Amino acid sequence: MEARGRMQWRDSERLNAHVELDVDQLDYGVLARRKNPESTMKGMFSLFARLDADYVASRGLMSGASGAVVFGVWPEDFKSGIFDLWAIGLANALIPKLDKEKASTVNCIVGGFNLEDGLLEERIMFADTSRIQASGDIDANFGTRELDARIVPNAKRAQIFSFAAPVTVDGEFDDYSIGIRGRDLVATIFRFIASPVVAPIRWITEDPIPRDGVAACEQAWRTNIGASAASADRAATESD
């Protein structure tokens, strides 16, 4: 893990900062057990971030940050509560909504984001479990701490009478609601009704996606880390 940065006061209230973070396959179970020796959390975490920020100190660095962030989590025991991060809590709340099978395994969660003056927009949001793959659109405002997201699950193998609807998230980082939009519900009902006809055709014509998700997770991470590095380099050049 490497961290570099600088910070200086612009006036009595505002700060200017530059932050670079590179975390390569950190075993976050070690950190979890330092906070709670009884914790069973374990897995690998990677992070790439290049941020420049001009912000009011009381509102936090992310409220005025611009740059690029990519994270990847390969969990073996995925829980929130140990690390007080809204993103981890959100993912922990969403996964059971997207994949209701209790025996399902979360293979990875990968996110790639661009920030502009505290406004975050996803370039990619990807999750892989043993049964589904999910992607989504996410917008977040770190100034107001508001979130708007839509996550779409896709079964790795076509299923008959499967009710897998896109899930939306609206609200504040610490107080959000998870639901289904009306138009998404209607489309899901039609797919549910048509599934006895469509699913057998897909079984014949499509190859099932591997349950372990190794290749898909690796591709999502490599694609995003390269794109984010290029984006951060462009932002740094424009800033200079």
C-alpha positions as CSV (number, residue, x, y, z in Angstrom):
1,M,0.0,0.0,0.0
2,E,1.4,3.4,-1.0
3,A,0.0,6.9,-0.1
4,R,1.3,10.2,-1.2
5,G,-0.2,13.7,-1.0
6,R,0.0,17.3,0.1
7,M,-2.3,19.7,1.8
8,Q,-2.2,23.4,2.4
9,W,-4.6,26.1,3.7
10,R,-5.9,28.6,1.1
11,D,-7.5,30.8,3.7
12,S,-9.1,30.4,7.2
13,E,-11.7,27.9,5.9
14,R,-10.5,26.3,2.6
15,L,-7.9,23.7,1.9
16,N,-6.2,22.6,-1.2
17,A,-5.0,19.0,-1.5
18,H,-3.6,16.4,-3.8
19,V,-3.9,12.7,-2.9
20,E,-2.6,9.5,-4.5
21,L,-3.4,6.0,-3.2
22,D,-2.3,2.7,-4.5
23,V,-3.5,-0.4,-2.6
24,D,-2.6,-3.8,-4.2
25,Q,-4.4,-6.8,-2.9
26,L,-4.6,-5.8,0.8
27,D,-5.9,-8.6,3.1
28,Y,-8.5,-6.5,4.9
29,G,-9.2,-9.3,7.3
30,V,-6.1,-8.2,9.2
31,L,-7.5,-4.7,9.7
32,A,-10.9,-6.2,10.7
33,R,-9.4,-8.3,13.4
34,R,-7.4,-5.3,14.8
35,K,-10.7,-3.6,15.3
36,N,-12.5,-6.7,16.5
37,P,-10.5,-9.9,17.3
38,E,-13.7,-12.0,16.9
39,S,-14.3,-10.8,13.3
40,T,-14.4,-13.5,10.6
41,M,-14.1,-11.0,7.7
42,K,-11.5,-11.8,5.2
43,G,-10.7,-11.1,1.5
44,M,-8.6,-8.9,-0.7
45,F,-9.0,-5.2,-1.4
46,S,-7.4,-3.1,-4.1
47,L,-7.7,0.7,-4.7
48,F,-6.4,3.2,-7.1
49,A,-7.1,6.9,-6.6
50,R,-5.7,10.2,-7.9
51,L,-7.6,13.2,-6.5
52,D,-7.1,17.0,-6.4
53,A,-9.4,19.0,-4.1
54,D,-10.2,22.5,-3.2
55,Y,-12.8,22.4,-0.4
56,V,-14.2,23.8,2.8
57,A,-12.4,21.9,5.6
58,S,-15.5,21.3,7.6
59,R,-17.2,19.5,4.7
60,G,-14.4,17.0,4.0
61,L,-11.9,16.5,1.1
62,M,-14.4,14.5,-1.1
63,S,-16.8,17.4,-1.2
64,G,-14.5,19.3,-3.6
65,A,-12.5,16.4,-5.1
66,S,-11.8,15.9,-8.8
67,G,-10.0,12.9,-10.3
68,A,-10.4,9.1,-10.6
69,V,-11.1,6.3,-8.2
70,V,-11.1,2.5,-8.8
71,F,-11.7,-0.1,-6.2
72,G,-12.0,-3.9,-6.2
73,V,-13.1,-6.3,-3.5
74,W,-12.7,-10.0,-3.6
75,P,-14.4,-11.1,-0.4
76,E,-14.4,-14.4,1.4
77,D,-16.7,-13.2,4.1
78,F,-18.5,-10.1,3.1
79,K,-20.0,-7.9,5.9
80,S,-20.4,-4.3,6.8
81,G,-20.1,-2.9,10.3
82,I,-16.4,-3.3,10.9
83,F,-15.4,-0.5,8.5
84,D,-17.6,2.5,8.7
85,L,-17.8,3.3,5.0
86,W,-21.1,4.1,3.3
87,A,-20.0,2.3,0.1
88,I,-19.5,-0.9,2.0
89,G,-22.7,-0.6,3.8
90,L,-24.6,0.1,0.5
91,A,-23.0,-2.9,-1.2
92,N,-23.9,-5.1,1.8
93,A,-27.5,-4.0,1.6
94,L,-27.8,-4.4,-2.2
95,I,-26.3,-7.8,-2.8
96,P,-29.1,-9.7,-1.0
97,K,-31.7,-7.7,-3.1
98,L,-29.9,-8.6,-6.4
99,D,-29.2,-12.3,-5.5
100,K,-31.7,-13.7,-3.1
101,E,-30.1,-17.1,-2.9
102,K,-28.5,-17.4,0.5
103,A,-26.0,-20.0,-0.6
104,S,-24.7,-17.7,-3.4
105,T,-21.1,-16.5,-3.1
106,V,-19.9,-13.0,-3.8
107,N,-16.9,-13.3,-6.1
108,C,-16.0,-9.6,-6.6
109,I,-17.3,-6.0,-6.6
110,V,-15.5,-3.6,-8.9
111,G,-16.2,0.1,-9.3
112,G,-14.6,2.7,-11.5
113,F,-15.5,6.4,-10.9
114,N,-14.8,9.9,-12.2
115,L,-15.1,12.9,-9.8
116,E,-15.6,16.5,-10.7
117,D,-15.9,19.0,-7.8
118,G,-17.4,16.4,-5.5
119,L,-19.8,15.0,-8.0
120,L,-19.1,11.3,-8.6
121,E,-20.2,9.4,-11.7
122,E,-19.5,5.7,-12.4
123,R,-17.6,4.6,-15.4
124,I,-18.4,1.0,-14.4
125,M,-20.0,-0.7,-11.4
126,F,-19.8,-4.5,-11.6
127,A,-20.6,-7.3,-9.2
128,D,-20.2,-11.0,-9.7
129,T,-21.7,-13.7,-7.6
130,S,-21.9,-17.4,-8.2
131,R,-25.4,-16.9,-9.7
132,I,-25.6,-13.4,-11.2
133,Q,-23.6,-10.5,-12.7
134,A,-24.8,-7.0,-12.0
135,S,-23.9,-3.6,-13.4
136,G,-25.2,-0.2,-12.7
137,D,-25.4,3.6,-13.0
138,I,-24.4,5.5,-9.9
139,D,-24.3,9.3,-9.2
140,A,-23.3,10.7,-5.9
141,N,-22.8,14.2,-4.5
142,F,-20.3,14.4,-1.7
143,G,-21.2,18.0,-1.0
144,T,-24.8,17.1,-0.2
145,R,-24.0,13.4,0.6
146,E,-26.9,12.3,-1.8
147,L,-27.0,9.2,-3.9
148,D,-28.9,8.1,-7.0
149,A,-28.2,4.6,-8.3
150,R,-29.8,1.9,-10.5
151,I,-28.3,-1.7,-10.4
152,V,-29.3,-4.3,-13.0
153,P,-28.8,-8.0,-12.2
154,N,-28.4,-10.6,-15.0
155,A,-28.5,-14.4,-14.2
156,K,-25.5,-16.3,-15.3
157,R,-27.8,-19.0,-16.6
158,A,-31.3,-18.4,-17.9
159,Q,-34.0,-19.3,-15.3
160,I,-37.7,-20.1,-15.5
161,F,-39.9,-17.8,-13.4
162,S,-37.0,-15.8,-12.0
163,F,-38.1,-12.4,-10.7
164,A,-34.8,-10.4,-11.0
165,A,-35.7,-6.7,-11.2
166,P,-33.4,-3.7,-11.4
167,V,-32.9,-2.1,-8.0
168,T,-32.8,1.6,-7.4
169,V,-31.2,3.5,-4.5
170,D,-32.1,7.0,-3.5
171,G,-31.4,9.2,-0.6
172,E,-28.4,10.2,1.6
173,F,-25.3,8.2,2.2
174,D,-26.5,7.3,5.7
175,D,-30.2,7.2,5.0
176,Y,-31.2,5.7,1.7
177,S,-34.1,3.7,0.4
178,I,-33.9,0.6,-1.9
179,G,-36.7,-0.1,-4.3
180,I,-37.9,-0.9,-7.8
181,R,-39.1,1.7,-10.3
182,G,-42.6,1.1,-11.9
183,R,-41.3,0.7,-15.4
184,D,-38.7,-1.8,-14.3
185,L,-41.3,-3.8,-12.5
186,V,-43.6,-3.9,-15.6
187,A,-40.6,-5.1,-17.8
188,T,-39.7,-7.7,-15.2
189,I,-43.2,-9.1,-15.0
190,F,-43.2,-9.5,-18.8
191,R,-39.8,-11.3,-18.6
192,F,-41.2,-13.5,-15.8
193,I,-44.2,-14.5,-18.0
194,A,-42.1,-15.2,-21.1
195,S,-39.4,-17.1,-19.2
196,P,-40.8,-20.7,-19.9
197,V,-40.3,-20.0,-23.6
198,V,-37.2,-17.8,-23.5
199,A,-35.1,-19.8,-20.9
200,P,-35.0,-23.1,-22.8
201,I,-33.8,-21.3,-26.0
202,R,-31.1,-19.6,-24.1
203,W,-30.0,-22.9,-22.5
204,I,-29.4,-24.2,-26.0
205,T,-27.8,-21.1,-27.6
206,E,-25.7,-19.7,-24.7
207,D,-22.8,-21.0,-22.8
208,P,-23.2,-20.6,-19.1
209,I,-21.0,-18.0,-17.4
210,P,-18.5,-19.6,-14.9
211,R,-19.7,-19.5,-11.3
212,D,-16.3,-18.5,-9.9
213,G,-16.2,-15.3,-11.9
214,V,-12.4,-15.2,-12.0
215,A,-12.1,-14.1,-15.6
216,A,-14.9,-11.5,-15.5
217,C,-13.6,-10.0,-12.2
218,E,-10.0,-9.8,-13.6
219,Q,-11.2,-8.2,-16.8
220,A,-13.3,-5.6,-15.0
221,W,-10.4,-4.6,-12.8
222,R,-7.8,-4.4,-15.5
223,T,-10.0,-2.4,-17.8
224,N,-10.9,0.1,-15.1
225,I,-7.4,0.5,-13.6
226,G,-6.1,1.3,-17.0
227,A,-8.8,3.8,-17.9
228,S,-8.6,5.5,-14.5
229,A,-4.8,5.9,-14.7
230,A,-5.2,7.5,-18.1
231,S,-8.0,9.8,-16.8
232,A,-6.0,10.8,-13.8
233,D,-3.0,11.6,-16.0
234,R,-5.1,13.8,-18.2
235,A,-6.6,15.6,-15.2
236,A,-3.1,16.2,-13.8
237,T,-1.8,17.6,-17.1
238,E,-4.8,19.9,-17.5
239,S,-4.3,21.1,-13.9
240,D,-0.6,21.9,-14.5
